[in-house]
Amino acid sequence: MRGRVKASARVGGSVAESGRSAVGSGGSAVGSGGTWFAVDIARIMGLPERLRTLWPHELMPRTEAAETTSAGVRAMGVTPDAGREITETVMLGESAGRGSKRGPDVLTAWLTGFTAELNLTRSRITIVISSGDETAHLEVSLCDDICLAILVLHGEGFEEFEGFELLRRLEPSELGRVTEELCSLVEKDCVFTLTYLSEAEVAGMEFLHRVDGTWARPTLERDGETITVGPERSLEANAVRVLLAATLTRLQTTTGRRP
C-alpha cells in the first residue's frame, strides 16, 4: 500500500502542477499536453448536449454520480458556478481552501475545446489495466496528429480519484510511455486489455497478463464458435510499449488511406 500511495501521489502531483501552471496561465492551457487535468464529474455532465454526445459512452458519468460529486465538493467549501449547478473543479493535491490562480472559466473553456476535438477522431483505443481490486481505464481518441486521452482510476488505493476524470493531450509517440506509467500504478498481478477501432473499419483486441512483474501473452484458440485461452508466452519488459507501437502503426496506416 505504501507503493500505491507514492504512485497516486505522482499522478496527483502532476495534476496539481497542471492546475498551477498550464490552466492558471489561461492561453497555455489549450496547447499543454504534458500533464493530466482533473475534471470533476459535474463539470463534464454540464457540457452542452452536442458535446456530451461526443464523450466516450463508457466514461460518460451517470447523473446520480454527478450529484454525489457536487455535494462532496460543496461540502469542501467550493462554490458552484452561478446558475449552472456545475461545481468548481478541485485539482488533486491542491487544497480546496487555498485561493486558485485559475480564472473560473478557463478550465471550462479548455474542457469544451478538448471535447469538441473528439469530433475529429479517426480511431479509438481502449486500454483497461485491472487486477480486480484496482483498475485504470484509458480511452484514447486518435486525431490526425494528436491523441486525446481520458483516464479513470478506481478501486483500492485510488479513492482520491473518485468523482474525477483525468484528461490529457498526447503526441502519438508519448502514448507507450504514458501507458507504461499507468501500468506501474496497478501494483498487483493484472490483465492488460487493448481494443481498437478505426473509421476504416479496422478492429481488434489484444490481451497481456502480468504476473510477478513479468508480462506474458495468452494464446487464444478457436474451436468452432468457442474460444479458449491456451498457454502463455513470456514477453520482454517493454511488451506494453511494443504492443501499442504496433497498434498505432496499423491504425495510422489504414486511416491514412482515407481521401
SENUVEX-951260 format. One line per field, with one value per residue (C-alpha): residue in three letters; residue number from 1; x, y, z. Coordinates in pm, 1 decimal. Example, Ala and Ser with C-alpha at 12.3 -4.5 7.8 and 13.67 -1.06 7.14 Angstrom:
<sites>
code = (ALA SER)
pos = (1 2)
px = (1230.0 1367.0)
py = (-450.0 -106.0)
pz = (780.0 714.0)
</sites>
This chain:
<sites>
code = (MET ARG GLY ARG VAL LYS ALA SER ALA ARG VAL GLY GLY SER VAL ALA GLU SER GLY ARG SER ALA VAL GLY SER GLY GLY SER ALA VAL GLY SER GLY GLY THR TRP PHE ALA VAL ASP ILE ALA ARG ILE MET GLY LEU PRO GLU ARG LEU ARG THR LEU TRP PRO HIS GLU LEU MET PRO ARG THR GLU ALA ALA GLU THR THR SER ALA GLY VAL ARG ALA MET GLY VAL THR PRO ASP ALA GLY ARG GLU ILE THR GLU THR VAL MET LEU GLY GLU SER ALA GLY ARG GLY SER LYS ARG GLY PRO ASP VAL LEU THR ALA TRP LEU THR GLY PHE THR ALA GLU LEU ASN LEU THR ARG SER ARG ILE THR ILE VAL ILE SER SER GLY ASP GLU THR ALA HIS LEU GLU VAL SER LEU CYS ASP ASP ILE CYS LEU ALA ILE LEU VAL LEU HIS GLY GLU GLY PHE GLU GLU PHE GLU GLY PHE GLU LEU LEU ARG ARG LEU GLU PRO SER GLU LEU GLY ARG VAL THR GLU GLU LEU CYS SER LEU VAL GLU LYS ASP CYS VAL PHE THR LEU THR TYR LEU SER GLU ALA GLU VAL ALA GLY MET GLU PHE LEU HIS ARG VAL ASP GLY THR TRP ALA ARG PRO THR LEU GLU ARG ASP GLY GLU THR ILE THR VAL GLY PRO GLU ARG SER LEU GLU ALA ASN ALA VAL ARG VAL LEU LEU ALA ALA THR LEU THR ARG LEU GLN THR THR THR GLY ARG ARG PRO)
pos = (1 2 3 4 5 6 7 8 9 10 11 12 13 14 15 16 17 18 19 20 21 22 23 24 25 26 27 28 29 30 31 32 33 34 35 36 37 38 39 40 41 42 43 44 45 46 47 48 49 50 51 52 53 54 55 56 57 58 59 60 61 62 63 64 65 66 67 68 69 70 71 72 73 74 75 76 77 78 79 80 81 82 83 84 85 86 87 88 89 90 91 92 93 94 95 96 97 98 99 100 101 102 103 104 105 106 107 108 109 110 111 112 113 114 115 116 117 118 119 120 121 122 123 124 125 126 127 128 129 130 131 132 133 134 135 136 137 138 139 140 141 142 143 144 145 146 147 148 149 150 151 152 153 154 155 156 157 158 159 160 161 162 163 164 165 166 167 168 169 170 171 172 173 174 175 176 177 178 179 180 181 182 183 184 185 186 187 188 189 190 191 192 193 194 195 196 197 198 199 200 201 202 203 204 205 206 207 208 209 210 211 212 213 214 215 216 217 218 219 220 221 222 223 224 225 226 227 228 229 230 231 232 233 234 235 236 237 238 239 240 241 242 243 244 245 246 247 248 249 250 251 252 253 254 255 256 257 258 259)
px = (0.0 291.1 390.0 28.6 31.3 352.8 213.2 -107.0 95.1 283.3 -36.6 -190.2 120.5 120.1 -242.4 -181.7 111.1 -103.7 -353.8 -94.6 82.5 -97.1 -453.1 -355.6 -187.2 -502.9 -373.0 -117.9 -387.6 -508.5 -175.5 -43.6 -13.5 248.8 24.2 -312.4 -606.2 -850.9 -1208.1 -1495.6 -1796.8 -2037.5 -1844.6 -1842.0 -2216.9 -2259.7 -2126.3 -2377.4 -2569.7 -2390.8 -2059.8 -2180.6 -2270.7 -1902.5 -1778.4 -1683.5 -2001.0 -1814.9 -1681.2 -1983.4 -2063.5 -2404.7 -2631.9 -2650.2 -2268.7 -2251.2 -2492.6 -2286.2 -1966.9 -2131.2 -2243.1 -1898.9 -1720.4 -1967.4 -1901.0 -1535.5 -1631.9 -1619.5 -1893.7 -2084.0 -2075.6 -2368.4 -2687.7 -2541.9 -2500.2 -2151.5 -1900.3 -1557.5 -1307.0 -1071.5 -721.8 -586.4 -305.4 -428.5 -605.0 -967.4 -938.2 -640.3 -706.3 -664.8 -481.8 -717.1 -982.7 -1321.5 -1396.6 -1054.3 -1097.3 -1449.9 -1316.4 -1032.9 -1275.3 -1509.7 -1225.7 -1094.0 -1437.7 -1504.1 -1183.8 -1335.6 -1539.8 -1214.7 -1143.3 -1034.8 -951.7 -1006.2 -807.3 -946.3 -699.8 -803.6 -542.0 -706.4 -604.9 -962.3 -906.5 -757.1 -831.3 -700.6 -935.4 -787.1 -979.9 -761.1 -910.3 -665.4 -694.3 -460.0 -160.1 -269.1 -415.1 -692.6 -663.0 -937.8 -837.7 -1047.0 -884.1 -1087.9 -1058.0 -819.9 -578.2 -744.3 -1006.7 -871.1 -961.3 -1328.4 -1550.9 -1281.6 -1171.9 -819.1 -769.7 -457.2 -342.9 -59.5 169.2 124.2 489.6 417.0 133.9 353.3 546.2 232.5 61.7 363.2 338.1 -27.1 68.3 306.4 15.4 -154.7 78.8 -75.8 -80.0 -306.1 -459.9 -395.2 -673.2 -643.8 -920.5 -910.6 -1139.6 -1079.7 -1301.4 -1156.8 -1342.6 -1023.0 -1081.1 -900.6 -837.7 -518.3 -450.6 -141.1 -105.9 139.6 244.7 519.0 620.1 661.9 438.3 303.0 63.7 -213.4 -271.7 -630.2 -752.4 -1074.4 -1273.4 -1586.8 -1772.8 -1571.9 -1257.3 -1031.7 -718.0 -412.1 -55.5 106.9 422.9 662.1 742.0 1009.0 973.3 873.4 578.1 321.5 515.9 575.2 207.5 97.0 352.3 225.9 -136.2 -66.8 121.7 -169.4 -426.4 -222.0 -160.7 -525.6 -674.5 -410.0 -580.4 -888.9 -940.5)
py = (0.0 232.6 197.3 268.2 597.8 700.4 609.7 803.6 1099.7 1103.8 1138.7 1377.8 1594.5 1609.1 1720.5 1979.6 2120.1 2148.9 2344.6 2593.2 2644.4 2548.2 2618.9 2915.0 3085.2 3075.0 3072.1 2797.1 2558.3 2493.4 2368.0 2198.3 1819.9 1732.8 1690.0 1545.0 1774.6 1658.0 1741.0 1666.2 1470.4 1760.3 1976.6 1700.4 1649.6 2025.0 2015.0 2114.9 1819.4 1843.3 1787.2 1524.1 1300.1 1302.6 1177.5 807.0 629.6 401.7 701.4 930.7 986.0 887.4 1166.8 1032.9 1018.7 1381.1 1481.6 1293.9 1462.9 1806.0 1755.1 1638.0 1931.7 2181.2 2024.8 2117.0 2480.8 2518.3 2735.0 2614.2 2830.7 3072.5 2945.8 2627.3 2386.2 2298.6 2288.3 2443.0 2169.9 2066.7 1987.0 1680.3 1767.3 2126.4 2246.4 2338.4 2629.3 2788.0 3063.8 2930.5 3124.0 2985.1 3204.8 3039.3 2997.5 2884.6 2515.7 2515.9 2660.2 2404.6 2117.3 2243.7 2262.6 1920.4 1764.0 1932.4 1775.3 1431.8 1502.9 1482.2 1128.3 883.5 590.2 493.9 275.6 147.1 23.1 -140.2 -246.2 -434.7 -655.0 -699.2 -463.4 -169.4 -52.9 206.7 270.3 476.7 590.0 733.6 913.1 949.1 1255.0 1326.2 1423.8 1419.1 1179.0 1283.3 1072.3 1027.4 833.0 692.8 534.5 341.9 70.2 0.6 287.6 519.2 664.9 1018.6 999.9 916.7 1165.5 1282.7 1201.8 1289.3 1446.8 1498.9 1572.2 1346.2 1311.0 958.0 888.5 953.3 703.4 399.2 568.0 708.3 368.7 203.3 459.9 367.8 0.2 84.6 231.4 -108.6 -291.5 -638.0 -907.2 -775.9 -819.5 -560.3 -542.5 -331.8 -288.6 -63.2 56.0 287.6 468.9 233.9 -48.3 -199.6 -350.5 -582.7 -691.9 -784.6 -929.6 -925.3 -1086.7 -965.7 -1199.5 -1102.7 -816.6 -1032.2 -983.0 -1276.5 -1307.8 -1569.4 -1790.2 -1772.2 -2088.6 -2110.1 -2430.8 -2358.5 -2088.5 -2147.7 -1957.7 -2090.3 -1949.2 -2162.8 -2147.1 -1808.6 -1690.7 -1474.6 -1131.0 -868.1 -594.8 -343.8 -556.0 -281.3 -23.7 -268.1 -364.3 -0.3 88.0 -194.6 -91.2 275.0 178.4 -31.4 238.7 518.7 310.2 222.2 562.4 729.5 583.2 797.5 1050.9)
pz = (0.0 61.0 -304.0 -401.5 -209.1 -381.2 -722.5 -661.6 -543.7 -873.7 -1072.7 -820.5 -819.1 -1197.2 -1197.1 -929.2 -1123.5 -1434.7 -1231.2 -1110.4 -1442.3 -1763.2 -1652.1 -1442.6 -1735.7 -1945.6 -2301.2 -2247.8 -2127.3 -2479.5 -2606.3 -2295.1 -2318.1 -2057.0 -1753.6 -1657.9 -1589.2 -1321.2 -1417.4 -1181.4 -1296.4 -1250.0 -1495.1 -1755.9 -1712.2 -1759.1 -2115.9 -2386.3 -2528.6 -2865.0 -2683.6 -2437.5 -2731.5 -2834.4 -2495.8 -2484.3 -2377.4 -2135.0 -1942.9 -1950.0 -1580.1 -1451.2 -1333.1 -978.5 -965.2 -1073.7 -798.1 -537.9 -654.6 -649.6 -290.7 -185.2 -345.1 -195.1 146.7 97.7 73.3 -305.6 -457.4 -767.0 -1078.5 -1071.2 -1232.7 -1381.9 -1088.7 -1217.0 -934.3 -945.5 -1021.8 -742.1 -859.7 -683.4 -449.1 -417.3 -103.1 -170.9 72.0 -99.3 -348.4 -701.7 -970.0 -1231.8 -1379.0 -1315.4 -1687.8 -1810.6 -1729.8 -1873.4 -2199.0 -2203.8 -2142.7 -2414.4 -2666.8 -2567.1 -2605.7 -2940.5 -3074.3 -3013.5 -3325.1 -3524.5 -3407.4 -3677.3 -3449.3 -3087.9 -2849.2 -2520.1 -2258.1 -1931.1 -1676.6 -1391.3 -1101.6 -986.3 -692.8 -882.7 -1234.4 -1478.0 -1772.3 -2054.0 -2362.3 -2638.8 -2937.9 -3226.9 -3447.6 -3738.7 -3525.8 -3161.7 -2906.6 -2668.3 -2352.5 -2091.6 -1781.0 -1496.0 -1190.5 -938.0 -679.5 -396.6 -334.8 -588.3 -355.1 -401.1 -769.7 -710.9 -889.6 -1131.2 -1483.9 -1593.7 -1935.6 -2141.1 -2495.1 -2611.7 -2907.4 -3050.2 -2968.8 -2598.3 -2564.6 -2498.7 -2217.6 -2055.2 -2066.7 -1905.3 -1625.9 -1575.4 -1558.7 -1275.0 -1077.8 -1071.9 -837.9 -825.5 -1092.4 -1365.0 -1707.3 -1978.4 -2237.3 -2552.2 -2808.0 -3110.7 -3386.7 -3681.8 -3927.8 -4190.2 -4009.1 -3873.3 -3530.3 -3294.0 -2936.5 -2753.4 -2407.4 -2189.5 -1846.1 -1582.3 -1301.2 -1054.2 -1282.3 -1595.1 -1898.2 -2098.0 -2391.3 -2359.9 -2663.7 -2786.9 -2955.7 -3160.2 -3194.6 -3393.6 -3202.7 -2885.1 -2791.4 -2517.4 -2356.3 -2414.4 -2276.9 -2218.7 -2391.7 -2187.0 -2328.8 -2282.0 -2021.3 -2290.8 -2407.8 -2348.9 -2547.1 -2834.0 -2848.5 -2857.9 -3124.4 -3345.3 -3289.2 -3369.2 -3684.0 -3805.2 -3730.3 -3885.1 -4195.2 -4250.1 -4169.1 -4383.7 -4689.7 -4637.5 -4923.9)
</sites>
